Amino acid sequence: MTAVFWTPDARQDLQGIYDYIAAESPHYAGLVVDHIIGAVNRLERFPESGRIVPELKRSDVREVLWRSYRIVYRLIGQDQAHVLTVFRSERLFTDLRNVGGPA
């Protein structure tokens, strides 16, 4: 079983997503955040199930896609996955140094 950790930046991203959507619908904001967390939870059993981030082409940096969100994580050895950031899919991910967690 792989331990999944959320970096402070990823937690802040998730809170920002919630706050933005909650301005119109707190209920829907909660559902979106729950689904994003659910998409990440599968990494506990299948840590390599996410695709390699196309912009980086590094096998240790992967992403899970859920609707219009990209959830980027980094594999640390065989037993850890660190969620680095969550953002809208129309954005490109170009710099690992711009997110929390080990680089």
C-alpha positions in Angstrom: 0.0 0.0 0.0 1.3 3.4 -1.0 1.1 6.3 1.5 -0.3 9.4 -0.2 0.6 12.8 1.2 -0.8 16.3 0.2 1.8 19.0 0.1 0.9 22.4 1.6 0.7 23.8 -2.0 -1.7 21.1 -3.1 -3.9 21.6 0.0 -4.0 25.3 -0.8 -4.9 24.6 -4.4 -7.8 22.4 -3.2 -9.0 25.1 -0.9 -8.8 27.7 -3.7 -10.9 25.4 -5.9 -13.5 25.0 -3.1 -13.6 28.7 -2.4 -14.0 29.7 -6.0 -16.9 27.2 -6.6 -18.5 27.9 -3.2 -19.1 31.5 -4.1 -21.9 30.1 -6.3 -22.6 26.8 -4.7 -21.1 25.5 -1.5 -22.8 22.1 -2.0 -21.3 21.7 -5.5 -17.9 22.9 -4.2 -17.9 20.1 -1.6 -18.8 17.5 -4.3 -16.0 18.7 -6.6 -13.4 18.5 -3.8 -14.7 15.1 -2.7 -14.3 13.8 -6.2 -10.8 15.2 -6.6 -9.8 13.5 -3.3 -11.4 10.3 -4.4 -9.4 10.4 -7.6 -6.2 10.6 -5.6 -7.2 7.9 -3.1 -6.8 5.3 -5.8 -3.0 6.0 -5.8 -2.8 4.1 -2.5 -3.4 0.8 -4.4 -2.3 1.9 -7.9 0.4 4.5 -7.5 1.6 4.3 -11.2 -2.0 4.5 -12.6 -1.6 8.2 -13.4 0.0 9.2 -16.7 3.4 10.8 -16.9 3.0 14.6 -17.1 3.6 15.3 -20.8 5.3 18.6 -20.3 8.0 17.0 -18.0 8.4 13.5 -19.4 9.6 12.2 -16.0 8.5 8.8 -14.9 8.3 9.9 -11.2 6.0 12.8 -11.8 2.5 11.7 -12.9 -1.0 13.1 -13.0 -4.5 11.9 -12.4 -7.1 13.7 -14.5 -10.6 14.3 -13.1 -12.9 16.3 -15.4 -11.2 19.6 -16.0 -8.6 19.2 -13.3 -5.0 17.9 -13.4 -3.8 16.4 -10.1 0.0 16.2 -10.3 1.9 13.9 -7.9 5.4 12.6 -7.5 6.3 9.0 -6.6 8.9 8.7 -3.9 10.3 5.2 -3.9 7.9 2.3 -3.9 5.8 3.4 -1.0 5.0 7.2 -1.2 3.1 9.5 -3.5 3.2 13.3 -2.8 0.4 15.3 -4.4 2.1 18.5 -5.6 -0.6 20.6 -7.2 -4.2 20.6 -8.5 -5.1 22.9 -11.3 -7.4 23.4 -14.3 -6.5 21.3 -17.3 -6.2 24.2 -19.8 -3.0 25.3 -18.0 0.4 23.8 -18.7 2.6 22.4 -16.0 6.1 23.4 -16.8 8.2 23.8 -13.6 8.4 21.4 -10.7 10.1 24.0 -8.6 6.9 26.1 -8.5 5.1 23.5 -6.3 5.7 22.2 -2.8 7.3 19.0 -1.9 10.6 17.4 -2.9 12.0 18.5 -6.3 
